[in-house]
């Protein structure tokens, strides 16, 4: 037990700055949601629908870059720090390759609204938001390269510091562009997109400055000499990162597709869904932060040639994640109406959001298990399994269950948004069970080496 307590302290030390940074990131989304909601329910719904396009694109790119964390962590554990700089530089080159593709996809994504029964005003606001925020995408991708470099070296503090930089810029930028102050046009929900693009560039510049002046990175000399693109190394990085990206993409698009399917139900339903999803995303940052720490610790232990330590790190992370999820689930159930009232004063929206928050509380333990188990597998560089399991769990179990319960009378009378949230529970529980089983297989493989 002493080993587990020691590992828990290490994980908490790594995860705490990540958690604070993630809370700052979610706080920015919270500010967007609240400030857009103060304008109108249509602006709030537009931000929600736009996020359904924006988040899958940026998380797909982010997932590819996330391969750097286990790579850097294993190199650090193996005392091969001289190989870190060229590995990160290949990450920069890969980022530059995928960014134009992501920007193009984001630019044309509002065309999908033409084939849906969406209010024209909301559709215009959604397109304006996306066309504004896409200019921050290059900054976001480059920031992720530097973030994964730093976290791979077990230095998570910069992520926290830069998170507060983004939040500090986000609030006044939203105020200016949403309401049209200081000579700027009054853009409503579209102003959230403009503000976010500005925030992303501010965060990149702050991260570059931090890496350049911090003594923690001086030995690496990241900016001393740029390595030329190496096709084989970029391809290996892509092959490791692409399954991670697709796993994240499959999970996020489950929520995206549901948000789009709920659009015809009206602005109130979409707003309620956005409130429940926004809050559950905030709570999700707790196990997600633990997962980042688990990836670092598992990768470092594998690099050192200590598979027993890696197994202890993974198991400790799972126990921490379950304990945290049990607490947050209880609080969500008890305070769900008060939580919904933070976002809006519309009684109809509050009532429906409170119901959806109850379902969000139910899946928190499963969500915690699946995210920590997937993080441990990333530390082992076992990313293909994450991808396959995610497809089966979310698209083979979760979405079909939600569609049957939410849109049809096959099993019970059509449940609407509640049916889709039961589908989330089914998908996340399936993912937790399958990822946990895969992790046990990996334990055995490394124990026999």
Secondary structure, 3 states (H helix, E strand, C coil): CHHHHHHHHHHHHHHHHHHHHHHHHHHHHHHHHHHHHHHCHHHHHHHHHHHHHHHHHHHHHHHHHCHHHHHHHHHHHCCCHHHHHHHHHHHHHHHHHHHHHHHHHHHHHHHHHHHCCCCHHHHHHHHHHHHHHHHHHHHHHHHHHHHHHHHHCCCCHHHHHHHHHHHHHHHHHHHHHHHCCCCCCCCCCHHHHHHHHHHHHHHHHHHHHHHHHCHHHCCCCCCCCCCCCCHHHHHHHHHHHHHHHHHHHHHHHHHHHHHHHHHHHCHHHHHHHHHHHHHHHHHHHHHHHHHHHHHHHHHHHHHHCCHHHHHHHHHHHHHHHHHHHHHHHHHHHHCHHHHHHHHCCCHHHHHHHHHHHHHHHHCHHHHHHHHHHHHHHHHCCCCHHHHHHHHHHHHHHHHHHHHHHHHCCCCCCCCCHHHHHHHHHHHHHHHHHHHHHHHHHHHHHHHCC
